[in-house]
């Protein structure tokens, strides 16, 4: 079993309930992972993902190896038949098999480059390990998805909702850098599995991949989208149609406490204060960002538990 996408979840409510049960007794299954090793490979920076996934593995009794592959490993080549006379020193075929000799599960974080849409959507790093490693692969954020974050978000909504069918809004917000679509993509896919009134709001030109959003309502008026919202999930992403580009910076899309009304605020972190969200919003008792970060441990722990049970 791999955990590569939110679509690898067979029944989201069951997974959420199982994660909440793990949260009550995090070390109950320490014997399950005894004698097993998890290797965390980071091609990009991390705070919550690294610490929460490592903590999750420790809760299950696993040993953990960590490598910042982006600045400690050799540059990888992925193509078949490539003459490696340029920058890449090692091929994914050997690298993946070597890593697999040292662990039972490999977890990988490799962001989108945001210059070549076709290359990003091929997810060369994570799919290369799936193809050649021969051991289970856990996605700690890839070019197009962040399923551990989405599962943590589902846990958070389940814990915090006060009605059976809440209204949840995913809103774009400005950011000085071009950011990938992974978090937004996985949140959309997760919400499509929920019993909720779900709306996406963003300026025109910032539409996500229509193959992912499908028939989710899109509202270009942020204020209108926020009406009667129970949860507002704030996230920046770059253009998908004009791939990886910042089309404009509309500061009016920053989320403030006034805009929130009574809704709960969600964000995956890290967040640019007073650019993406205002201080009065993120510091208010409506903010769930710390709860979301905490639930990252139990999302990762559940995914690892399910993988170990099938080894």
C-alpha positions in Angstrom: 0.0 0.0 0.0 1.1 3.6 -0.8 -0.4 6.8 0.5 0.1 9.1 -2.4 -3.3 10.9 -2.8 -6.4 11.6 -0.8 -8.0 9.2 -3.2 -6.1 6.4 -1.6 -8.5 6.7 1.3 -11.2 4.1 0.9 -13.7 5.8 3.3 -12.9 9.2 4.7 -15.2 9.2 7.7 -13.7 5.9 8.9 -10.2 7.3 8.5 -11.1 10.4 10.4 -12.6 8.4 13.3 -9.6 6.1 13.4 -7.2 9.1 13.6 -9.2 10.7 16.4 -9.0 7.4 18.2 -5.2 7.4 17.8 -5.1 10.9 19.2 -6.6 9.6 22.4 -3.9 7.0 22.9 -1.0 7.9 20.5 1.4 5.1 21.7 -1.1 2.3 21.9 0.4 0.6 18.8 4.1 0.9 19.5 4.6 -2.8 19.0 3.3 -2.5 15.5 6.3 -0.6 14.2 9.0 -2.2 16.3 11.9 -3.3 14.1 10.7 -1.3 11.2 12.4 1.8 9.7 10.9 4.9 8.0 13.1 7.0 5.8 12.1 10.6 5.3 13.5 12.2 2.1 13.2 15.9 1.8 13.8 17.6 -1.5 12.3 20.8 -0.1 12.1 22.5 3.3 9.8 21.5 6.1 8.8 22.2 9.6 5.4 20.6 10.5 5.7 17.8 7.9 9.1 16.6 9.2 8.4 16.9 12.9 4.9 15.5 12.7 5.8 12.5 10.5 8.8 11.7 12.6 6.7 11.9 15.8 4.0 9.7 14.2 6.6 7.0 13.4 8.0 7.2 16.9 4.5 6.8 18.3 4.3 3.5 16.3 7.7 2.3 17.6 9.5 2.8 14.3 13.1 3.9 13.8 13.5 7.0 11.6 16.2 8.0 9.1 16.1 11.6 7.8 17.9 13.0 4.7 17.6 16.4 3.2 18.1 15.1 -0.3 17.9 18.5 -2.0 21.3 19.6 -0.6 22.8 16.3 0.7 22.1 13.9 -2.1 23.2 13.7 -5.7 21.2 15.4 -8.4 18.9 12.8 -9.9 18.1 11.9 -13.5 14.8 10.3 -14.3 14.7 9.7 -18.1 15.2 6.3 -19.7 18.1 6.2 -22.1 19.5 9.5 -21.0 23.2 10.1 -21.6 24.2 11.5 -18.2 27.0 13.9 -19.3 25.4 17.0 -17.8 24.5 18.0 -14.2 22.8 14.8 -12.8 25.1 12.3 -11.1 22.7 9.6 -10.1 19.7 7.9 -11.7 16.4 7.3 -9.9 16.7 3.6 -10.8 19.7 3.1 -8.5 18.8 5.8 -5.9 15.4 4.4 -5.2 16.7 0.8 -4.8 19.5 1.9 -2.6 17.2 3.8 -0.3 14.9 0.8 -0.1 17.7 -1.3 1.3 17.8 0.8 4.4 14.1 1.1 5.3 10.7 -0.5 5.1 8.8 2.7 4.1 10.0 5.8 2.3 8.3 9.2 2.8 9.1 11.9 0.2 8.6 15.6 0.0 9.2 17.1 -3.5 7.6 20.4 -4.6 6.5 21.5 -8.0 9.0 23.5 -10.0 6.2 25.7 -11.4 7.9 26.1 -14.8 6.9 22.9 -16.6 3.3 21.9 -16.0 3.7 18.5 -17.8 6.8 17.7 -15.8 5.2 18.7 -12.5 2.1 16.7 -13.1 4.2 13.6 -13.9 5.5 13.8 -10.4 8.9 12.4 -11.4 10.4 12.1 -7.9 7.6 10.4 -6.0 6.5 8.2 -9.0 10.2 7.3 -9.6 10.3 5.9 -6.1 7.0 4.1 -6.5 8.3 2.5 -9.7 11.8 1.5 -8.6 12.0 1.3 -4.8 9.8 -1.8 -4.3 8.6 -0.6 -0.9 5.6 1.5 0.2 5.8 5.3 -0.4 4.2 8.0 1.7 3.6 11.4 0.1 4.7 14.3 2.3 3.8 16.8 -0.4 4.4 16.3 -4.1 4.0 18.5 -7.1 0.3 18.3 -7.2 -0.9 17.0 -3.8 -0.5 17.2 0.0 -2.7 14.3 1.2 -1.3 14.3 4.8 -2.4 18.0 5.2 -5.8 17.2 3.7 -6.4 14.4 6.1 -5.3 16.6 9.0 -7.8 19.2 7.7 -10.6 16.6 7.6 -9.8 15.6 11.2 -9.9 19.3 12.3 -13.2 20.0 10.6 -14.7 16.9 12.2 -13.6 18.0 15.6 -14.7 21.6 15.3 -17.9 21.4 13.3 -21.2 22.2 15.1 -23.6 21.1 12.3 -23.9 18.0 10.2 -23.4 19.9 6.9 -21.1 22.9 7.5 -20.3 25.5 4.9 -16.6 25.4 4.0 -14.9 28.1 1.8 -11.5 27.7 0.2 -10.2 31.2 -0.5 -7.2 32.4 -2.5 -5.2 35.2 -0.8 -2.2 37.3 -2.0 1.4 36.2 -1.5 4.7 37.7 -2.7 6.0 34.4 -4.1 4.5 32.0 -6.7 3.2 29.0 -4.7 2.2 25.5 -5.9 -1.3 24.1 -6.1 -0.7 21.0 -4.0 -2.4 22.0 -0.7 -5.4 23.5 -2.5 -5.7 20.4 -4.8 -5.8 18.0 -2.0 -8.2 20.1 0.1 -10.6 20.2 -2.8 -10.4 16.5 -3.3 -10.9 15.9 0.5 -13.9 18.2 0.5 -15.5 16.4 -2.4 -15.6 13.4 0.0 -17.4 15.4 2.7 -21.0 16.1 3.4 -20.6 19.9 3.2 -21.5 23.0 1.4 -18.2 23.7 -0.3 -17.3 26.8 -2.3 -14.0 28.0 -3.8 -13.4 31.8 -4.2 -10.5 33.5 -6.0 -9.9 36.3 -8.5 -10.5 35.5 -12.1 -7.5 33.8 -13.6 -6.6 31.8 -10.5 -8.8 28.8 -11.4 -7.3 25.5 -10.2 -7.1 22.5 -12.5 -10.7 22.0 -13.7 -10.1 18.2 -13.7 -9.7 18.5 -9.9 -12.3 21.1 -9.1 -14.9 19.5 -11.4 -18.4 20.8 -10.4 -17.4 22.6 -7.2 -19.0 26.1 -7.2 -16.5 29.0 -7.8 -17.4 32.4 -6.6 -15.3 35.4 -7.7 -16.8 37.7 -5.0 -15.0 36.8 -1.8 -17.5 38.7 0.4 -20.4 36.8 -1.1 -18.6 33.5 -0.7 -18.0 34.1 3.0 -21.6 34.6 3.8 -22.8 32.0 6.4 -19.5 30.2 6.3 -18.5 27.9 9.1 -14.9 27.4 8.0 -12.7 29.6 5.9 -9.6 27.9 4.6 -7.1 30.5 3.4 -4.4 29.5 0.8 -2.4 31.2 -1.9 -1.7 29.5 -5.2 -0.2 30.6 -8.5 -2.0 30.6 -11.8 -2.7 27.1 -13.3 -3.7 28.3 -16.8 -0.7 30.7 -17.0 1.3 28.1 -15.2 3.2 29.1 -12.1 2.7 32.8 -12.7 1.5 35.5 -10.3 -1.1 37.3 -12.3 -1.6 40.2 -9.8 -1.4 40.9 -6.1 -4.8 42.1 -4.9 -4.3 43.0 -1.3 -8.1 43.3 -0.8 -8.2 39.5 -0.8 -6.3 39.3 2.5 -8.5 37.6 5.1 -9.3 39.7 8.2 -11.3 39.0 11.3 -14.0 41.3 10.0 -14.3 39.3 6.8 -14.4 36.0 8.8 -17.5 36.9 10.7 -18.2 33.9 13.0 -16.4 31.4 10.8 -13.4 29.4 11.9 -10.1 30.2 10.2 -7.9 27.4 8.7 -4.5 27.6 7.1 -1.8 24.9 6.6 1.1 27.2 7.7 3.6 28.8 7.3 1.6 31.9 6.8 2.6 35.5 5.8 0.9 37.6 8.5 -0.8 40.8 7.3 -0.4 39.6 3.7 -2.4 36.4 3.6 -4.2 36.8 6.9 -4.3 39.7 9.3 -3.0 39.5 12.9 -6.5 40.0 14.3 -7.7 36.9 12.4 -4.9 34.5 13.1 -4.5 35.5 16.7 -8.3 35.2 17.4 -10.0 32.3 19.1 -11.5 31.5 15.7 -8.1 30.4 14.4 -7.6 26.6 14.1 -4.1 26.7 12.6 -2.4 25.2 15.7 -5.0 22.5 15.9 -4.4 21.7 12.2 -0.7 21.5 12.8 -1.2 19.1 15.8 -3.5 16.9 13.7 -0.7 16.4 11.2 0.8 13.9 13.6 -2.3 11.7 13.7 -2.9 12.0 9.9 0.7 10.7 9.3 0.4 8.1 12.1 -2.8 6.7 10.6 -1.4 6.5 7.1 1.8 4.7 8.5 -0.3 2.4 10.6 -2.3 1.3 7.6 0.8 0.8 5.5 2.5 -1.3 8.2 -0.5 -3.5 8.6 -0.1 -4.5 5.0 3.6 -5.1 5.0 
